[in-house]
Amino acid sequence: MDNDKDNNKPGPKPKELKEKTIMGLEIGRGDSKEIVPPYEVYKLAAIGCTDREIAAFFGVKEDTLRRNFADNLTKGREYVKTRLRMNMFKAADNLQPAILIFLAKNILGMADSPLDAEVNKPLPWNESETVEMDIPDEDTVEELGDE
């Protein structure tokens, strides 16, 4: 009787589970077979999921995932790198200093300090080549200023 009472409530009815067919590779043996859609593997790799996370999501072993979906994993991860680079260059176009510094160091090979050992060496000093300099006095400096 309570079920009749619940069915007569106004508002949306609870959702019912429906059957859906998915296309994918059948992975696993015996009772542990799973259907894994290659595009889903690509999408998860493209948002930065690890092999472990993707394997756990589909309920398969990591090595099985890598063996059957190596191409999808690689393409997804390359997409992440490409997307990050595009966004970094957009940020650089907006003159964000941290991004500009990062790109200068990593793309252009620039550094905060020179890496060349020759540049970091002190200049040689030889006492016998010391040159005495004439330091002008105040009157000479004033005369130079009047010219």
Secondary structure per residue as TSV (DSSP state, phi and psi in degrees):
chain	resnum	aa	ss	phi	psi
A	1	M	-	360.0	-33.2
A	2	D	H	-64.8	-34.4
A	3	N	H	-62.3	-39.8
A	4	D	H	-63.3	-37.8
A	5	K	H	-65.6	-42.2
A	6	D	H	-67.1	-36.2
A	7	N	H	-69.5	-20.4
A	8	N	T	-91.4	2.0
A	9	K	-	-68.6	143.5
A	10	P	S	-75.0	160.3
A	11	G	S	105.8	-176.5
A	12	P	-	-69.6	144.0
A	13	K	-	-84.3	153.5
A	14	P	-	-61.5	146.2
A	15	K	-	-71.7	144.8
A	16	E	-	-107.8	145.5
A	17	L	-	-69.4	137.8
A	18	K	-	-122.2	155.9
A	19	E	-	-86.1	143.3
A	20	K	-	-141.4	141.7
A	21	T	-	-100.2	131.1
A	22	I	-	-118.0	149.6
A	23	M	-	-101.7	133.3
A	24	G	-	-177.4	-176.7
A	25	L	E	-88.2	139.6
A	26	E	E	-84.4	117.1
A	27	I	E	-116.8	139.2
A	28	G	S	106.3	179.9
A	29	R	S	-129.3	153.8
A	30	G	G	59.7	-131.5
A	31	D	G	-78.2	-12.1
A	32	S	G	-94.5	23.3
A	33	K	-	-72.6	139.3
A	34	E	E	-130.7	148.2
A	35	I	E	-96.4	120.5
A	36	V	E	-119.6	113.9
A	37	P	-	-74.5	124.5
A	38	P	H	-55.6	-38.5
A	39	Y	H	-66.2	-33.2
A	40	E	H	-66.7	-38.6
A	41	V	H	-61.5	-45.7
A	42	Y	H	-57.5	-48.1
A	43	K	H	-62.4	-41.2
A	44	L	H	-67.5	-39.1
A	45	A	H	-66.0	-34.6
A	46	A	H	-71.2	-17.4
A	47	I	T	-102.1	9.9
A	48	G	T	92.8	12.1
A	49	C	-	-68.4	144.7
A	50	T	-	-79.8	166.2
A	51	D	H	-58.7	-40.4
A	52	R	H	-60.6	-44.8
A	53	E	H	-65.5	-43.1
A	54	I	H	-65.5	-43.8
A	55	A	H	-61.5	-43.4
A	56	A	H	-64.3	-38.7
A	57	F	H	-60.0	-41.7
A	58	F	H	-92.4	-7.2
A	59	G	T	73.2	36.7
A	60	V	-	-125.3	167.9
A	61	K	-	-78.3	150.9
A	62	E	H	-59.4	-45.8
A	63	D	H	-65.5	-33.8
A	64	T	H	-66.5	-41.6
A	65	L	H	-60.7	-49.4
A	66	R	H	-61.5	-41.2
A	67	R	H	-66.5	-39.9
A	68	N	H	-90.5	-20.9
A	69	F	H	-130.3	29.2
A	70	A	H	-55.7	-43.7
A	71	D	H	-64.7	-43.0
A	72	N	H	-66.4	-39.6
A	73	L	H	-64.3	-44.5
A	74	T	H	-63.9	-48.0
A	75	K	H	-63.1	-40.1
A	76	G	H	-62.9	-42.8
A	77	R	H	-70.8	-34.6
A	78	E	H	-66.8	-35.4
A	79	Y	H	-62.2	-41.3
A	80	V	H	-58.4	-47.6
A	81	K	H	-62.0	-43.8
A	82	T	H	-63.0	-45.4
A	83	R	H	-63.0	-42.1
A	84	L	H	-62.9	-42.9
A	85	R	H	-62.6	-43.1
A	86	M	H	-60.3	-44.0
A	87	N	H	-68.9	-33.9
A	88	M	H	-65.2	-42.1
A	89	F	H	-69.5	-33.1
A	90	K	H	-63.6	-43.0
A	91	A	H	-64.6	-38.3
A	92	A	H	-64.9	-36.8
A	93	D	H	-62.7	-27.3
A	94	N	T	-87.6	9.2
A	95	L	T	59.8	43.3
A	96	Q	-	-81.0	114.7
A	97	P	H	-56.1	-43.3
A	98	A	H	-61.9	-40.1
A	99	I	H	-69.6	-41.2
A	100	L	H	-61.0	-42.6
A	101	I	H	-64.6	-46.0
A	102	F	H	-58.7	-48.1
A	103	L	H	-65.8	-38.9
A	104	A	H	-61.4	-41.1
A	105	K	H	-72.8	-43.5
A	106	N	H	-89.3	-32.4
A	107	I	T	-93.8	-44.3
A	108	L	S	-91.3	-10.3
A	109	G	-	75.7	18.5
A	110	M	-	-75.7	161.4
A	111	A	-	-140.9	156.7
A	112	D	S	-66.3	-37.4
A	113	S	S	-128.7	145.7
A	114	P	-	-60.4	142.4
A	115	L	-	-94.3	-12.3
A	116	D	-	-73.1	122.9
A	117	A	H	-64.5	-32.9
A	118	E	H	-62.0	-38.3
A	119	V	H	-68.6	-32.0
A	120	N	H	-82.5	-8.0
A	121	K	S	-76.9	143.5
A	122	P	-	-70.2	154.7
A	123	L	-	-66.6	146.1
A	124	P	-	-69.5	147.3
A	125	W	-	-127.9	125.2
A	126	N	-	-125.0	116.3
A	127	E	G	-60.1	-34.7
A	128	S	G	-70.5	-18.8
A	129	E	G	-100.0	14.9
A	130	T	-	-66.3	130.6
A	131	V	-	-108.4	132.3
A	132	E	-	-84.5	139.0
A	133	M	-	-110.0	142.4
A	134	D	-	-86.0	117.2
A	135	I	-	-94.7	122.0
A	136	P	-	-67.9	147.7
A	137	D	-	-85.9	178.6
A	138	E	H	-62.4	-38.7
A	139	D	H	-64.8	-39.2
A	140	T	H	-66.5	-38.8
A	141	V	H	-65.0	-41.6
A	142	E	H	-65.4	-39.6
A	143	E	H	-62.0	-41.4
A	144	L	H	-63.7	-34.5
A	145	G	H	-70.9	-28.9
A	146	D	H	-74.7	-22.0
A	147	E	-	-69.5	360.0
